Amino acid sequence: MQAAILPVSAGWSWIAQGYELFRRQPLAMFFWSVLTSFVIMLASAIPLLGQLALITFTPLLTFLTLCACRNIDRGVRMLPGMWLQPLRTPGVTGRLTRLGLAYLAASLAAALIATLPFVSSLSGTIDDQGQIDYAAMASAIRAPLAVFGVLYLLLSALFWHTPALIGWHRVPLARALFFSMVACWRNKWGFLLYALSWVGLFYGMQAVVDMLVEAGVSTSLLQWILVPGNILVAAVLYCSFYPAYVMIFESRSAWDSTADQDEPAQ
């Protein structure tokens, strides 16, 4: 499976084409974004186990998002009963669950590697009575977070395209991780522009909100506007995953036709 090398501007194209996908069926993708946000909040409310479960099932949620985007791109109207339909393909759920467990193991390993060298400085922020010096903790945790951030970039490259490669093309896990890493490396500048564009968009939204607060606009009113606004932007973000995969691994003509001979019917 050959990964294309795209120009830097492809990073912005993925966002623009993701927005076009969203415009085709905004209610469907808004619903999916709301549901995903609810799952994230629910997982956050369950100490430890919730977070572990969320990490494990992230590849599965990503695959369902990609399948929905492919249906929308082909002109298929997404109905409620269709969202879980891809999991009915024999073997898909098992492969994605194994991928999720690999993602969980890699994330935990990255956290361990990032934390171990700084255990003494972190433990020094807790006194003999078990009281935490939060100012010292905030300072001590910067280095582990920086190391974990670098490691997580590598993890993101390894796992970015693997749900589609495993779910649609039945590529073995090790090969899928390799293909994903190579694809991300070949298009590293495009992905950098892609990431910076999203970061800029979210920070820009927050800056506008801060300006409105300073201008005297009610914070409760802004919350009512900001919450659905964030969900809408997240929906466009989810839609942008699909063109990134298609432009790298499939020809442009595959958007409106059967993409691969080895792709199972969804």
N, C-alpha and C positions, 0 to 999 in steps of 0.2 A: 504494500500500500504506500503510494508516493504522496508525500506532503509538499504542497506547492510553496514556493517562496514568493510572498506578496510584498508590495511596496508598503512603506510606512503608513501611507494614507489609508490602508485597509483597516487600520484600527478605528478610524472614524466611520468608515463605510459599514462596519459591523453594527455600530450604534444606529446609523441612519437606516439601514435595512431592518434592524430590529424594530425601530419605530414604525416602519412601513408594515411589518407583520402585525404589530399591535393595533394599528389603525384598521386592519381588515376585520378583526374580531376583538374590539376593546373590552367588551363585557366579559368574554370568556377568559381573557388573560388577566383582567382585573380581579375576577373571581379567584383565579389560581394564585395570584399574588396575595390576596386576603387570606386564603387558606394556608399558604406557605407561612405567612406572618403569624397566623394563629398557632401553627405547629411549632414554630421557633419559640414563641412566648410560652407555650405549654411545656416544651422541653426545658426552657430556662427556669420554670417554676418547680421542676423536680430536681432536687440536688443530685449532682453527679450522674446518676443513671439517665436522667433526661438528656444531659449534654452528650453522654456517650452514645445514646440511641440516635440522637440527631446527627452526629458525625457519621455513624454507621450507615444511616439511610440517606445521607446526602447524595451519593451517586444515583440511587434509585429515584429520588425526587428530580435530579437533573435530567435523567433519562426520560421521565414522564413529561418534563417541560419540553425537551427536544422533540419528542413524538407529537405533542400538541402543536408545536410550531411547524413541524413538517406537514401535518394535516391542514393547518391554516394556509400554508404556502401552496398546497395542492387544491385549495378551494373547498375543503371539507369542513362543514360547520361542526364546531366542537359542542357536543351535548354532554350533560352531566355524566351519563353512563359510559362515555368514551375515555375519560381520563385514565382509568385503570386498565383499559383494554390491552395496552401493550404487555402487561404482566401476564396475560393469558397465553402468550407465545411460549411453547415448551422450552424450559431451560433458562429463560430470561431472568426470572426472579432469583433463581439460585446463583447465576453468574454475577448478578448485580449485588447480591448479599455478600458473596465472597469478596467482591471488589470493595464493598463498604467495610468489611472487617479488615481488609488490607489497609484501607485508608485510616481506620481507627488506630491500628497498630503503628502505622507510620507517624500519625499525629502524636501519639503518646511517646514514641521513641524520640521524636523531635523535641517535645516538651522536656523529656528527661535529659537529653543531651544539652539543651539550653540552660537547664537549671543546675545540674550537678556541679559545674565549676564555681558556682556562686552560692553554694549552700551555706558556707560559713558566714558570708556577709548578710545573707537573708536571715539566718538564725540569730545573728547579732542584734537584730531589730526587736527581739522578744526578750524581755527581762526574766529574772528568776521567778517572778510571780505570774508569768504567762501574759503580761500586758504587752501590747504591741505599740511600738513607737511608729506611728503612721507616717510621720515626716521622713524618718529614716528608711522605712519600708518603701516609700515612694521613690526614694533615691536609689536604694539597693536593687529594686526590681527593674530598673531601666536597662541594665546590661543583659539580663536574661531575656527580656522582651525583644531587644534588638537582635540577639542571636536567634531567637525563635522566629522572628520576622524573616530573616534570611533563609532559614531552613524551610519556612512555610512557602516561600517563593518557589523553592525547588519542588516541594510537594505539589503545589498548584500546577506546575508544568507537567509533572508526572501523571497527575490524575485529571487534568483539564478535559482531555478528549476521550478518556477511557470509557465513560458510560456509553457513548455512541459506538465506539469501536467494539466493545464487548456485547452491547445489546443488539445492535443492528447487524454487525458483520461477524459476530462470533469469533473475534480475534482472541487468542489465549491471553490471560492476564499479563504475563511477563512481556509479551510482544506488544500488547496494547499500551502498557506503561512506557515502553521504549519508543513506540511510534508517537505517543503524545509528547514526550520530552523532546524528540527530534523536531516535531512540528512547531512546538513553542520556541525552541531555540532558533529555528530557521526564520521565524517571524517575530523575534524578540522585540524589535523596534515597533512593529505594529501593535503588539500587546502592550508595550509601554505607553504608546499614545492612547490606546483603549483604556488602560487603567487610569492614566492621568486625566482623561476626559471625564470619566465617571467621578473621580475624586473631586475634580473641579466643579462638576455639576452639583454634587451634594453639598460641598462647601459654599458654593454660590447661593444655593437655596437657603442655607443657614444664615448667610450674611444678609440676605434680603429680610429674613425674619427678624434678625437682630436690629436692622435699620427700622423696621416697622414698629418694633417694641420701643425703641428710643423715640420714635415719632408719636408714641402715645396710643397705638392701636392695642386693643384688649388682647391679653395673652390667651385667654380662653377662646376667643374668636380665631386667633392665629392657630391654636392647636386643632380646632375643627377643620381648618384649611390644610394644615401641614400634614396631618395623619393620612388623609386620602391622597394628598400630593405625593408623599413618600411611597405609598403603596402603588400609585400609578407609575412613578419613576422606576420602582423595583420591577414592575411588570415589563417595562421596556427593556430593562437590564436582562431579565430572563429571556426575552425574545431575541436579544442580541447574541445569545449563545449559539443559536442555530446558524445564522449566516457565517459566523466565525468558523464553525466546523465545515460547512458546505464549501466555502471559498478555499479552504486549505486542502480538504480531502476529496472533494467532488467537483466535477466540471460545472460551469454555470448552467448548462442545459439540464443538469440533473434536478434543478429546483422544481421543475414542473413535469417531471417524468419519473419513471422507476429508476431509483438511484443506482442500485447495484444488484447484480444477479444473485448475490448471496444474502441479500437483505430479506428477512422474513416479513411477511405481510403483517401490517399493524391494524 
